[in-house]
């Protein structure tokens, strides 16, 4: 998620049981670092019910917390979570009530909503793998500025993905570690053309996508574990067709690259020309605003791991150069919402 902390809170505003508009409180806000390119073991913002942290709180009240991606079960006995022999970045919806890594936390109501601008997936072709950025459709007001803090958020609509979290305490003592996993479902028909699918959540994601909660009512039911039992909540876990996407540069293939270029639309094919569309104009405005409004990230703030995809474009082209080249053409777009 590339939004700053204040805008992130505004984007997550909700109505409580009395119909009052509220913004979730930030827990450990100082740990949050905006990013254009997250990988497993990095930390990111999630929504959860305040009752998980305060037993007498209303379960419908929400809080924001920075958690690490890759669930560590509360029952894990070793002192070093990195010694886990299995990948818990993604959790399949069809087995989440069977596998011990997730079942206990899920039955205890440890449900969360993982927040992001969107997610990346890769399509395999003869020359390699082409990344795509997938996100909610955006309105033309997605980059409205000058709004007061108590007004409705009209900026970028964040993707809200269903997740499970858990709390792990080191056997030898120390700080409690909060971690999460993203639930995945069968890919929707709109993105099924991306034959080779690898969500940045890790291996084994072929033919699947994150379980996306579309709308505040779905988010409310998923988070309110005291009012909505597990068997009712899991009915919300299903593919959604309300998404759009565009191809992006292989710049995103390494998580060391953390800049607006990761999200910038590109043209596919040297001779293929494209023109600006309403959605691409929204993306252009959002990227420009995000680049200007976010503090420059220091080298020490960037993730230190790498992926199997390591290919960077020429550093001579900036995100603005790429975007202007992409938006300045005149033919039909190379990538638009897929029609079944």
Number of C-alpha atoms within 10 A of each C-alpha: 22 22 21 16 17 12 14 24 19 20 19 20 18 20 15 15 10 6 8 9 13 16 22 21 15 19 14 11 14 9 13 18 19 21 23 21 24 25 21 20 18 18 22 24 23 23 25 29 27 22 18 17 11 10 9 9 13 15 19 20 21 27 20 25 22 22 25 21 25 26 29 26 24 19 14 16 14 12 13 10 16 10 9 13 7 8 16 23 23 26 26 22 18 13 11 19 18 11 12 13 20 24 17 18 19 21 14 14 22 24 26 29 27 30 20 23 19 20 22 25 25 23 16 14 11 5 6 11 17 18 24 25 21 20 20 19 18 20 14 16 12 17 22 14 11 6 11 9 12 11 10 13 22 17 21 23 19 21 23 27 24 28 28 24 29 25 17 19 18 16 12 8 8 9 8 11 16 21 26 31 28 26 24 27 20 19 22 17 14 17 23 16 14 20 14 18 24 22 23 20 25 15 13 13 22 16 19 22 28 28 24 28 23 17 10 14 12 16 22 24 20 29 27 24 25 15 14 15 15 19 10 12 20 17 9 17 20 19 18 18 14 13 19 19 23 23 23 22 22 20 22 27 24 21 22 19 20 22 21 20 25 23 27 21 24 21 23 18 8 6 7 12 18 20 16 19 13 11 16 20 14 20 21 22 15 18 22 16 14 18 17 10 12 13 10 9 13 7 10 7 10 17 18 10 12 13 12 7 14 14 12 13 11 8 7 6 11 13 19 16 12 16 23 13 16 21 21 12 15 11 11 13 20 15 16 14 15 13 7 8
